[in-house]
Amino acid sequence: MSKTILVTGGLGFIGSHTVVELIQSGYTPVIIDNLNNSSISVLDGIEKISGMRPECYIQNILDTSIVERTLRKHKIDAVIHFAAHKAVGESVEKPLEYYHNNVGGLISLLNSMKKTGIEKLVFSSSCTVYGQPKKLPVLENSPVVKAESPYGNTKKICEEMLTDISKNGEGKTISLRYFNPVGAHPSSIIGELPLGVPNNLIPFITQTAAGWRKELTVFGNDYNTPDGTCIRDYLHVVDLAKAHVKALECIETMTESYDVFNIGTGNGNTVLQVIEAFEKVTGQKLNYKIGTRRAGDIEKVWADCSKANIILGWKAEANLDTMMLDAWNWQNTLTKPE
C-alpha cells in the first residue's frame, strides 16, 4: 500500500521536484502551500510529468488547525517540510518576518504532528548553519557557528529545536543540509520560478540572458578565492529531490531519533565559473558587472557528502554544465511577466 507523505511548500522549486520523485517512487504526496513564492500552475506541471495530480491545499502552515485536519484526513505516514522563506539578502532586510515564518511554521507543524501521532519528519535545512567554515569541505560534525544571516539563523534554531525534541524520543527526524540547488527538471516542465526579482544566482543569470533583466551584479570580487568571487557547492535540484526519497527510506530503519546529512556535490565553484559554464553550454554572452559585497554572504563553502553516500545510498549525478543547460531550457519556456 502506498505511503502518504505531506509535503509542505510542495509547489516551490525544491518541493515540486521532490513531489515528482515521490510519485515516481510509489508514494502518494499531499501538498500544503501558501503560494508565497510559487504558483498553482506548478500543479499542472507535476501532473504532466508524473501522470498524477496530488491533493493540494492552498493554506499557511502557521495555522496549526488546518495542518492537523490535513494530517488526519489523509492518514499521513511522514512529513517533508520545505515551507519557509529562503533568501539570505531578504532575511537581512526582514528578519522578524523570517523568524515568524520559518521558526513559527516549524513549531506549528510539530504541534500538529504531535496531536495526530505522526512521528517521521524530513526537514529542509541548509549549509548556512556552518557559517563561514574554518575547514573545508564541511562535515556534518563541523562546528555549527553563529549564523551570518537571519535566514541561516532560522535554520540553526530549527535544527536545535528538532535536536531537543528528539532527546525525548518523540519521533524520528532527518535534517538535510542543502548546499545550492539549481537547474530544472530535464523535461523543462517545472523549474525555479521566483516571484518578482530573483534572490538566487541562477534565475538571475537566466533572466538576464533572456533579456528580462538589464544586467547581473556579481556581489564582490575581493574574496580570498581563485577569482575573488564567492564559492558555493551547486547541486542539481533533481538530485536533491531524490535525496528526500532516500531519506524517507532511511528513516524507516534508523535507530536514533535524529540525524543530519550534507546534500551537495562535494565540489565548489565560484560565481564567475558558474557564469563561464552557462555561457559555454548555452552560447549566450551574459551582461554582468562586479558590485560590492552583499550583507550576509559567506566567502566559500562546499560539502563532504560521504555520509549521505554511504548511509542514504545517495550521490549527486549531474554536473555544472547539465545544471546550467537545464536551467536555460526551463527559462526558454517562460513568458516574461507584465
C-alpha positions in Angstrom: 0.0 0.0 0.0 1.3 3.4 -1.0 2.6 5.6 1.9 1.1 9.1 2.0 3.6 11.9 2.5 2.7 15.5 3.5 4.9 18.0 1.6 4.8 21.5 2.9 5.8 24.0 0.3 5.3 21.3 -2.3 4.7 23.8 -5.1 8.0 25.5 -4.6 11.2 24.9 -6.5 12.6 22.0 -4.4 9.2 20.9 -3.2 7.7 20.4 -6.7 10.7 18.4 -7.9 10.5 16.2 -4.8 6.8 15.6 -5.3 7.6 14.3 -8.8 10.2 12.0 -7.4 7.9 10.8 -4.6 5.2 9.9 -7.2 7.7 8.1 -9.4 8.9 6.1 -6.4 5.4 4.9 -5.5 4.5 7.4 -2.7 1.3 9.4 -2.6 2.2 13.1 -1.8 -0.3 15.6 -0.4 0.8 19.3 -0.7 0.2 22.3 1.5 1.5 25.6 0.0 0.5 29.2 0.6 1.8 30.4 -2.8 4.1 32.9 -1.2 6.8 32.2 -3.7 5.2 29.7 -6.0 2.3 29.3 -8.5 -0.7 27.0 -8.6 0.2 26.3 -12.2 3.1 24.1 -10.9 0.5 21.5 -10.1 -0.2 21.1 -13.8 3.5 20.5 -14.4 3.7 17.9 -11.7 0.7 16.1 -13.2 2.1 16.3 -16.7 5.4 14.8 -15.7 4.2 12.2 -13.3 0.7 11.3 -14.5 -0.8 12.1 -11.1 -2.3 15.2 -9.7 -1.6 15.3 -6.0 -4.1 16.7 -3.5 -3.1 20.3 -2.8 -4.3 22.7 -0.1 -3.6 26.4 -0.5 -3.1 27.1 3.2 -0.5 28.5 5.6 1.2 26.1 7.9 1.2 28.7 10.6 -2.4 27.7 11.0 -1.9 24.6 13.2 -5.6 23.5 13.0 -5.5 23.4 9.2 -2.3 21.3 9.2 -3.8 19.0 11.8 -7.0 18.5 9.8 -5.0 17.6 6.7 -2.8 15.1 8.6 -5.9 13.4 9.9 -7.9 13.4 6.7 -5.1 11.8 4.6 -3.7 9.4 7.3 -0.2 10.8 6.7 2.7 8.5 7.2 5.5 11.1 7.2 6.2 14.8 6.5 8.7 16.5 4.3 8.9 20.2 5.4 10.0 22.7 2.9 7.7 25.7 3.6 10.0 28.6 4.6 11.3 31.9 3.3 14.7 31.3 1.9 16.6 34.4 0.7 19.7 35.4 2.6 19.6 39.0 1.4 15.9 39.5 2.1 16.3 38.0 5.5 18.7 40.7 6.4 16.1 43.3 5.4 13.1 41.5 7.0 14.4 39.5 10.0 11.2 39.4 12.0 9.3 38.1 9.0 11.8 35.3 8.6 11.7 34.2 12.3 7.9 34.3 12.4 7.5 32.3 9.2 10.4 29.8 9.4 10.6 29.1 13.1 6.9 29.6 13.8 6.0 27.4 10.8 8.0 24.5 12.2 6.5 24.9 15.7 3.0 24.8 14.1 3.8 21.7 12.1 5.4 19.9 15.0 2.4 20.7 17.2 0.0 19.3 14.6 2.2 16.2 14.1 2.2 15.6 17.9 -1.6 15.9 18.1 -2.0 13.4 15.3 0.7 10.9 16.3 2.8 11.4 13.2 6.5 10.7 14.1 8.5 10.9 10.9 9.9 14.2 9.6 12.4 15.1 6.9 13.5 18.7 7.5 14.8 21.1 4.9 17.9 22.6 6.4 20.8 24.5 4.9 24.6 24.7 4.7 24.2 28.2 6.1 24.2 26.6 9.6 28.0 26.2 9.1 28.5 30.0 8.6 32.0 30.6 7.2 33.8 27.2 8.0 37.4 27.3 9.1 38.0 24.0 7.4 36.7 22.7 4.0 35.0 20.7 2.9 32.4 20.7 5.8 31.4 17.5 7.5 28.1 17.0 9.5 30.1 17.3 12.7 31.8 20.5 11.6 31.0 23.4 14.0 27.6 25.0 13.7 28.5 28.6 14.3 26.8 32.0 14.7 24.8 32.5 11.5 25.8 35.2 9.0 22.1 36.0 8.3 18.7 35.8 9.9 17.8 33.1 7.3 20.7 31.0 8.4 19.9 31.6 12.0 16.3 30.3 11.4 17.7 27.0 10.1 20.1 26.8 13.0 17.3 27.4 15.6 15.0 24.9 13.8 17.8 22.2 14.0 18.3 23.0 17.7 14.6 22.6 18.3 14.5 19.3 16.5 17.6 18.0 18.4 16.0 19.0 21.7 12.7 17.3 20.8 14.5 14.1 19.7 16.0 13.8 23.2 12.6 13.0 24.5 12.3 10.2 22.0 9.4 12.0 20.2 9.6 10.5 16.7 12.3 10.4 14.1 13.7 13.3 12.1 16.3 13.6 9.4 17.7 17.1 8.6 19.1 17.5 5.1 21.6 20.3 4.9 21.3 21.5 1.3 24.1 23.3 -0.4 23.0 25.3 -3.5 20.1 23.8 -5.5 19.9 24.9 -9.1 18.7 23.7 -12.6 15.3 22.4 -13.5 13.5 19.2 -14.4 15.1 17.9 -17.7 11.6 17.9 -19.2 11.6 21.7 -18.8 8.0 21.4 -17.4 8.9 22.6 -13.9 11.8 24.7 -12.6 12.7 27.6 -10.5 10.0 30.3 -10.7 10.8 33.1 -8.3 8.1 35.8 -7.9 9.5 39.3 -8.6 13.2 39.9 -8.7 15.2 36.7 -8.1 17.3 36.4 -4.9 19.3 33.4 -6.2 22.1 33.5 -8.7 20.9 31.1 -11.4 17.5 32.5 -12.1 19.1 35.9 -12.2 21.6 34.6 -14.8 18.9 33.0 -17.0 16.6 36.1 -16.8 19.5 38.4 -17.7 20.4 36.2 -20.7 16.7 36.2 -21.7 16.5 39.9 -21.6 14.3 40.1 -18.6 17.0 41.8 -16.5 19.4 44.5 -17.8 22.4 43.0 -16.1 23.6 40.7 -13.4 25.5 42.0 -10.5 28.3 39.8 -9.0 28.5 40.7 -5.4 32.2 41.2 -4.7 35.4 40.1 -6.4 37.7 40.7 -3.5 37.2 37.4 -1.6 40.0 35.0 -0.8 39.1 32.7 -3.7 40.8 31.9 -7.0 39.0 34.6 -8.9 37.8 36.7 -6.0 34.1 35.7 -6.2 32.2 33.6 -3.7 32.4 29.8 -3.9 29.4 27.5 -3.5 28.5 23.8 -3.9 25.9 23.9 -6.7 23.6 20.9 -6.8 21.0 19.8 -9.4 17.5 20.1 -8.0 16.5 16.6 -9.2 19.5 15.1 -7.4 18.3 17.0 -4.3 14.8 15.7 -4.7 16.0 12.2 -4.9 17.8 12.6 -1.6 14.4 13.2 0.1 13.2 9.9 -1.2 16.3 8.2 0.2 15.8 10.0 3.5 12.2 8.6 3.8 13.6 5.1 3.2 16.3 5.6 5.7 14.0 7.0 8.4 12.1 3.7 8.5 15.0 1.8 9.8 17.2 4.3 11.6 17.7 3.5 15.3 18.5 7.0 16.5 15.8 9.7 16.7 17.7 12.4 14.9 20.3 12.5 12.2 21.7 15.1 9.7 23.2 14.8 6.2 25.0 17.1 3.9 23.4 17.2 0.4 25.8 18.6 -2.2 28.2 17.5 -4.9 31.4 17.9 -2.9 32.7 20.4 -5.4 32.9 24.2 -5.0 32.5 26.7 -7.9 33.0 30.4 -8.0 30.3 32.8 -9.3 32.5 33.5 -12.3 33.0 29.8 -13.0 29.2 29.4 -13.0 28.8 32.3 -15.4 31.5 30.7 -17.6 29.8 27.3 -17.6 26.5 29.0 -18.5 28.0 30.9 -21.4 29.7 27.7 -22.7 26.7 25.4 -22.7 24.2 27.9 -23.9 26.2 30.1 -26.3 24.8 33.2 -24.6 27.0 36.1 -23.6 26.0 37.3 -20.2 25.8 41.0 -19.4 27.2 41.3 -15.8 29.1 43.7 -13.7 31.1 43.5 -10.4 29.4 45.1 -7.5 30.1 45.4 -3.8 29.8 42.5 -1.3 26.3 41.6 -0.2 25.4 41.6 3.5 25.0 38.1 4.9 27.1 36.3 2.2 29.9 33.9 3.3 33.1 33.6 1.3 33.2 29.9 0.5 31.6 26.6 1.4 31.3 23.1 -0.1 30.3 19.8 1.3 31.8 16.4 2.2 28.8 14.2 1.3 30.4 10.8 2.1 27.9 10.2 5.0 24.9 10.6 2.6 26.7 8.5 0.0 27.2 5.6 2.5 24.1 5.7 4.8 21.4 7.1 2.5 22.8 5.4 -0.6 22.6 8.8 -2.4 25.1 10.6 -4.6 24.7 13.7 -6.8 25.0 12.8 -10.5 24.5 16.0 -12.6 27.5 18.2 -13.3 27.5 22.0 -13.5 27.1 22.1 -17.3 23.9 20.0 -17.0 22.6 22.3 -14.3 23.1 25.4 -16.4 21.6 23.8 -19.6 18.5 22.6 -17.7 18.1 26.0 -16.1 18.3 27.7 -19.5 16.0 25.3 -21.3 13.4 26.0 -18.5 13.9 29.7 -18.8 13.1 29.5 -22.5 9.7 28.1 -21.8 8.7 31.1 -19.7 6.9 34.3 -20.6 8.1 37.5 -19.0 5.5 38.8 -16.5 3.8 42.1 -17.4 
